[in-house]
Amino acid sequence: MDPISERLRARHPQRIDLSLDRMRLLCATLGDPQDRLPPVIHVAGTNGKGSTVAFIRAIAEAAGLTVHTYTSPHLVRFNERIRLAGRLIEDAPLNAILDRIERVTSLSGGEATVFESTTAAAFLAMSETPADLAIVEVGLGGVLDATNVIARPLLSVITPVDLDHAEFLGTSLRGIAVEKAGILKPGARGLIGRQSEDAMDAITVAAEAVHCPLTVMATDFDAFAERGGMAYQDQERFLDLPLPALVGAHQIDNAGLAVAVALELDLPEDAIVEGLTAVRWPARMQRLTTGTYGEMARAADAELWLDGGHNPHAARALAEALAQRQAKAPRPLALIVGMLGNKDAGGFFDAFSDSAAHVFTVPFDGAAAEPEALAAVARGHGLGATPMTSVQEALSRALALGAGRVVICGSLYLAGEVLGASRETWPN
């Protein structure tokens, strides 16, 4: 664990307690930094939030704008969560801001959870550093998420809504969509990614209640693969664009949503083209070619991929991306899977039931599912599965058995451990 994360865990409650009361008090004692940010794009959703943020940032920066971003969770270092005017926040200013937060929290006699404290730190840092735009990703849900103290966003964005975090958001897709739609605000246009009918109905009702105009994918605009590239179409224009640098058909939807945001901001087409091809976002179908694991795969003439998707919707997107790659260049497929114990492992493995992949289940630091139990779930969904003690052991076994395409997946926490161990360079 990096030093900033250790500090936060030692000094702040680690529980998830969805409420805005503590966050509002904390922000008030800090002078309400959330009201002094550059124009804010607020992004909620179940899947694709981080990728969509990365696309929007890449396009905006290609247009010459300076951009703050706040995302979660981090993979290797806590600093990844806060990007100030294009650069990851440094340890010294971050520690100084955390000192201020802890001081005012102590003086007020209150407390703040880890996520509330880090969100306040991001708002404070962003409010004191000049920039043209701030992109803020929701942590969990929307209505009561700590980021939802933002009262006047420039735009609200909702990526695809699906089932996840059932212990906090429930198991009703319509109910989860209501939670996500809590970021919609009067007078700030909502740009909505591709949704199921139930989710879209709930978002529409929520938008009407706060008089928020919507621009909706598959109704007002769309994006799709065409002639080896990507096409974007709305009621006014048709853009012939390159495929986004992030791999997978689902990334065309994420990129299309980001393009709609860029056009709402009146950013030029050449910046859109540059941003789509320059974007980087680790652990989203990321090819690993260097470091400990990448070198092991290269020595065996195998492909090694890393993906942090951890729910059934993300698993289906990953399975589709792999199926397309397998159709073009078939290779024996292996999945190295580690998941948190509270995730829907059955729904995750169901997406791969027709893939002919062999699964190797692994542990990681934190509340990970036991490899033996996870392997049993995979077998229950028609997959061969072998529990292992580590990623390195699993990768060695997969390569020894002839796997030519290996995917490490199931958790962003696992992905972070892999990136840290692989010494992969984080893009600053």
N, C-alpha and C positions, 0 to 999 in steps of 0.2 A: 504494500500500500504506500502511495506517495505521501510526503510530509503534510501537504495541505489536507488531504483526506483524513489522515490520522488526527490532525488538529480538530477538524470538524466533528469527527465521531467522538472524540474525547470530551468535547465541551458543549455539545448540543444534543438534545433528544433525537434518537434515530427513528422514532416511530413515524408512520404515515398517518396523519390526523388532518383530514380535509376540512379546513375552516379558514375563513379570511379574517377573523377577528384579530388573531395574533399578528398576522401580516400587516393589517391596516395600522395597528398600534406601532409596530416596528418601523414601518415606513414613515409614519407621522413623526416619530422621534428623530428620524434622520432627515426631516425636511421634505418628505414626499418626493424622493428622487424619481419615482415612476412618472411624475407629472412634468419632469424636466428633461425627458429623453428626446432625441431626434424623432422624426416621424416613425411610428412603430408599425411593423407588420407582425401580427399576432397569429401564430400557427398552432392549431390543434388537430387531433385525429388519432386513429389507432395505429396505422402503419403509414410509412412514407414521410413522416414529419421531418426527420433529419435530412433525408435526401432532398426534399422540397426546399428546405431552408438552404441547403448547399447550392442548389440550382439558382435560387433567387439571388444569393450572395454573389455567386460567380458572374451572373449576368449583370448585376448592378455594378460590381467592380470593373467589369469589362467596359461599362459605360462611363467609367471615371468617377463613380461615387465612392465615398468612404463609408464603410458599413461596420456596425457593431452586430454581434450575434450572441445569443444565449441559448444553449442547447443542453440536453441531458439524456442519458448519463454520460460520463466520460468513459474512455476506454483504458488509457494508460495513466494519464496525469489529470488531476482535477482541473488544471488550467485550460484544458480543451473546451470546457463549458463556456468560457467567457472570452470572446474575441473583440478587442477594442480597435476600431478603425483598421481592421484587417489583420491584426496581429494578436496571437494568444497573450493573455495577460501574464505579466511576469510575477514571480513569487513575492518580491519585496512589496510592490503596491497592493497585491492581493492580501498579504498578511496585514498590511497597514489598514486596509478597509475592514478586514475581519476584526481587528482590534477595536475599531470604532463601533462596529455593530455589537460586539460583546460588551463594550462599555455602556452603551445606551440601554442595552437589554438589562444589564445589571442594575443600572440606576432606576429604571422604570419598575423593577421588581417582577418583570415578566420573563418569558422564555420563548425561544423560537426553535423549531425543528431544524435539522440539517438543511432540508430543501428551502425552508423559509429564509434561513440565514444566507444561503448561497444565492438565492434569488435577489434578496436585498443587496447583497454584495455586487451582483451584476448590475442592478439598477443604479447603485451609487457610482460604480466605476463608469458606466455608460453616460451618466448625467454630467460627469466631470471631465469627459474626453470628447472633444468636438467630432462630429460625424454627420453624414447626410441622411443616414437611415439606420434604424435598429430593427433587427429581426429577432423575435422572442418566441421560443418554442414552449408550449405548455408541457408541464411535467406529467400530470395525471388528471384525466377528466377534462375539466374546463370551468364549470360553474364555481367550484371552491378551490381551484388550483391557485397556488401562491402568485402566479403571474397575472391572475385575473384582477389584480388591483389596478391594472392599466384601464383607465376609464375612457380614453379617447384615442384608440388606434387609428392609423391611417387606413389600413385594410385588415380584415379578419379572414383567415384562410383555414379551411377544414379539409384535410386529406381523408382518404377512405376510412370509414368507421366500421369496426368489426368487434368481435368479442375478445376481451382481454381484461386483466385486473378485476376478475369477477368479484373478489372479496371486497372491493371498494365501489365498483360501478354496477354490479349486478349482472344478470345473464340475459336481460332483455335488450335486443339490439336497438329498439326504439328508445328505451331508457338511456342507453349509453349515448345515443345520438343527441338526446336532450342535454346531457352533461357536456358534451363537446360543443354544442351550439351555445353554451353559456358565454362564450367569448364574443358573440355577436353583439354589437353596440349600435345605438341609434346614430345614423349619419355616416357610418363607416361601412363601405361596401363589403359584403362577404363573397369571397371566391371559393367555390365548393368543388372538390374533386369528385371523381366518379363514385356513386353511392348505390347501395341497394335501395329498393323502393321504400322499405320501412324507415331506413335511416333518413332518406331524403324527405319523406313526409314529416318526420319529427323536426328536421332542420328548418323546413319551410314554415311550420307553425311557430317555431321559436323566433325566426326572423320577422315574421309578421307582427309578433307581439311587441317587438322593440323597434319596429319600422326600419329594419335593416334591408336595403336592396341587395339582391343576390345575383351573381353571375355563376351559372352552373355548368359543369362539364357534362357533355352529351346532350345538352339542351341549347346553351348559348355559345358553346365552343367545344372543340374536340381536338384530340391529337392521336395519331396512329402511325404505324410503320408503313412506309411506302418507298418502293424502288431503292432499297438499301439505305434509306434515310428515314427521316421523321417529318410528317406533315402536320401543320397546325392550321385549323380553320375556325373562323368565327363568322359573324354576320356581316363583317366588313372586309375581311381579307383572307387570303390563303398564303401560307408561308411554307416554302420548301426548305427544310432545315436538315442539318446532319443528325445522325444518331447521337444521343447523349453518351458521354464517356462512361457513365455508370451502366453496368451490364444488367440486362433483363428486360423483358417486355413491360413489366410493371414500372420500370423507370421512364418509359415513354409517357405514361400517365402523370408521373410526378413532374417530369420535365414540362409537359403540356400545361399543368397547373401553374408552374413557375413562369412559363411564357405568358400566360394570361395575366399574372401579376405584373410582369415586366411591361406589358402593353398598357395596363392600367396606369403605370407610372410614366408612360410615354418614353420608354427606353428604346433606342434604335435597334433595327433588325441586325446590324452587324455585331452589336454587343450581345444579342441573343445567341447568334451563331458562335461567337467566341466563348461565351459562358457555358454553353452546352458541351463544348468539346474540352474546355479547361477544367471543368468541375472535378473535385476530388472529395470523396467521403468514405473513410475507411470502414471496413467490416460490412460493406454492402456488396456482395458478390465481388470481393476483392481478390485478385490473383496474387498469391504469395510466391515470389521467386527468389528472395534473398533471406538471410537469417537462418537460424537453425532448421526450421521446418521446410522452408523453401528450398534450401540446399539438399535436404534429404529427398524431396520430391524430384528435383532436377537430376540428381544422381540416378534415380530410377526411371527417368524419362516419363514422369507423370505430371499431370496438372494438379495444383493445390489451390483451393479456393477457401475463402473465409466469409461467412455471412452471420450476422447477428440476429436475424429474424427469430422470433420466439413464440409465435402464436399460430393458429391454423391458417389465417389469412396470409401471413408472411411465408409460411411453409408452402402454401399453394403457389405463391409467386416464385419461390425458389425452385420448386419442383418443375414449374413450367419453363423457367430459364434453363434448367439442366436438361429437360426433355428436348428442347430445341438444340442444345449443344450436342446431346447424344445422337440426335437424328442426323446432324451434319457430320459428326466424327465419333462413331460409337467407340466407347472404351469401358472396360469394367469399372463400375462405380462403387465407391465406398463413402459412407457418411460417418463422421466422427461427431457424436452428439452429446452435449451436456446441457441440462436444463435446470432451472429453478424448480424446486419441489412443488410450487403452487401453480405451475403452468399446465395447460391442457396437452399433456404428452400424447394422448391418444389422437386428438385432433391434428397434432403436428405430424405424427407418423402416418396417419391416414393419407396425407398428401403424397406420400412416397410409395404407397402400397403397390403401384404398378411399375416402379422404377427398376426392379431387379437389383437394387443396391443392397450391399451388406452394411449393417450398422454396427459401429463400435461405440459403446457408451462410456463416458468418462466423467470424473468428478471435477470440481473446481472450488476455489475458496468461496465460502458463503453458504447459503441455504440451498445447495444443489441437491437434486434428486440422486439417490443411490444408484450407481451404475447397474447393479443387478436388477433393481426394480424397473429402471428405465428400459433395460434390455427386454424384460418380460413384456412391457407394454408394446415395444416394437414387434416382438414375435406375435403378439395378439393381433397385429395388423398386417400379418403376412410377410414380415421381413425377417431375414436371418439376422441375429444380433448376438454380439459378444461383449460382455462387460470387460473393461480394461482399467488399469490404475492411473493412467496419465495419457495426455495427448501424444507424447513422444512414443510411448509403448503402442498406442493405437495406430499411429501413423506407420511405425516400423512394421507392425503386423499386416496392415492393409497393403503396403508396398510389397512385402514379402509374398503375399498371396496374389500379387499381380494386378492390383488396382491401378488403373491408368488415369483415373480422375477421382480425386478425393476432396470432399467438402467438409470443413469443420464448421459446425452450425449449432443452433439451438438457444444461444444466449449471448447477449452483449457482454456479460461479465466474463464468459468463457473467451469471447473474441478479444477482450482486453488483455486477458492473461496470455493469449497466443501472441498478440502484437508485442507485448512487453518482452516475452521470452524470445521472440524472433528478432528483436532489435530493429523492427521496422521503423522507418523514419516517419514521424507525424508531420503532415504538411502545415507549416506555420505561414 
